Amino acid sequence: MHKHELKQYASTAAQLNSLLVVLAGSGDEVSSVDRENLIELAEKLSGQVAAFLLAESHLPEVEHA
């Protein structure tokens, strides 16, 4: 995967993570079980974003001809 793709994936994942956090904190429409599942998913996604950013930081710069 190229650096650009990693950045795009990480950005999208971070936005989805933010949305999940908002949903998890929303009112009574979300049951406590659903809220817990959303928070768990958001935490998992945060870990994936961190892993991708760490991997990206170790990739060599890709030179374009």
Protein Blocks (a to p, Z undefined) as FASTA:
>chain_A
ZZklmmmmmmmmmmmmmmmmmmmmmcfklcfklmmmmmmmmmmmmmmmmmmmmmmmmpcc
dddZZ
